[in-house]
């Protein structure tokens, strides 16, 4: 088993999290620095898209245990 990170964006105004599905299966998601950069990029995209009519999205990562 190995620790991997989910790439998410969180909005305080909506109280919701959105998970990026573009990176599912990416072996680099074991690196928290890489995962955080991806999360920040995903949050910036949601902000530029004005997702759910808010622009307070921030990148978040959550660890989980991945079974190879």
C-alpha atoms as one frame of an Amber mdcrd trajectory, in Angstrom:
protein
   0.000   0.000   0.000   1.122   3.518  -0.710  -0.136   6.938   0.277  -1.656
   8.910  -2.588  -3.481  12.225  -2.561  -6.889  13.228  -3.837  -6.893  16.531
  -5.721  -9.778  18.731  -4.597 -10.982  22.307  -4.569 -12.974  23.587  -1.624
 -15.347  26.553  -1.393 -16.165  28.029   1.974 -19.156  29.953   0.561 -20.873
  26.819  -0.738 -19.510  24.404   1.863 -18.625  22.011  -0.959 -15.603  20.211
  -2.319 -15.107  19.245  -5.950 -12.677  16.471  -6.901 -10.602  16.668 -10.049
 -11.055  13.505 -12.056  -8.485  14.382 -14.743  -5.660  12.934 -12.651  -7.155
   9.560 -11.668  -4.421   6.954 -11.964  -1.588   9.512 -12.079   1.363   7.812
 -10.314   2.808  11.220  -9.353  -0.055  11.765  -6.908   2.116  10.082  -4.294
   4.079  13.337  -4.062   2.189  15.834  -1.858   3.934  18.843  -3.413   2.860
  17.804  -6.915  -0.667  17.003  -5.713  -0.978  20.422  -4.033   0.147  22.194
  -7.219  -2.487  20.238  -9.152  -5.133  21.133  -6.557  -4.231  24.826  -6.710
  -4.422  24.725 -10.512  -7.807  22.987 -10.361  -9.100  25.619  -7.908  -7.924
  28.404 -10.218  -9.870  26.794 -13.079 -13.039  26.601 -10.986 -12.592  30.244
  -9.970 -12.164  31.338 -13.587 -15.263  29.301 -14.557 -17.175  30.914 -11.647
 -18.223  27.379 -10.643 -21.421  27.362  -8.542 -21.451  31.169  -8.836 -18.526
  31.651  -6.429 -14.843  32.412  -6.845 -13.417  31.416  -3.457 -12.166  27.960
  -4.484  -8.890  26.864  -2.885  -6.818  23.790  -3.630  -6.931  20.962  -1.093
  -5.347  17.510  -0.976  -6.507  14.543   1.072  -4.320  11.476   1.673  -5.605
   7.935   1.161  -4.052   4.509   1.065  -3.719   3.121  -2.459  -3.432  -0.614
  -3.032  -1.214  -1.457  -6.013
